[in-house]
Amino acid sequence: MNTLGIVKRTIPRPPREAVEHLSKFGVATVHEAMGRVGLTKPVLKPMYDGARLCGPAVTVLLQPGDNWMFHVAAELIQPGDVVLAACTTDNVDGFFGDLLATSFRARGCVGLVIDGGVRDVRVLREMDFPVFARTAHAKGTVKATLGSVNVPVVCAGALVQPGDVVVADDDGVVIVPCADVARVAEAAAKREALEEGKRQRLADGELGLDIYQMRERLAEAGLRYID
């Protein structure tokens, strides 16, 4: 079936409390808690230092050099959503800027992830509107060709279904399937508690060689110490 020209009004979203729990953890922790899966390619960068976001995805499929579908998507945003956009082909034009950010925020959007370019970066920083994109590019776009909203998309190598939760920070972007959010949040909490214990032991001077019981395995692998 042709997925162009389709707008799905209703999508699944995980329970708000599960998203809030997940939002406490960073991308690296969430990625590990999921079994080392879910990351996009590291081509997506925060457009300003300290940007971070977490929320269910309203997915947008754009055409190259055309941001028409962002205006369609704005109507479907619910408070707490992240807009996540892919393009039908590789394109880094400036699809998104401060005017769309203003519109999205008014609808309750908490940020944007786009496998493309954005502009008005200084204003986005001043607005503290988190954006993760391939690059900043001043080239503008038109509104002429249909894409789609709330269809499955591939964003920077990751398959994203509408309603999947997007977590992004300085370490990158990770996608958590909608049905797995509560489970992953619990696993992330357990992992972070475990890491905090190790962090304190390392701060006290204990070596990773001993904490992780590496010495015997290193010897079995043939590591030799020479004085």
Helices and strands as residue ranges (DSSP letters): H 16-22, H 27-33, E 45-46, E 53-62, H 68-74, E 82-87, E 94-96, H 98-106, E 112-118, H 121-127, E 131-136, E 148-149, E 153-155, E 158-160, E 165-169, E 172-176, G 178-180, H 181-203, H 208-211, H 215-220
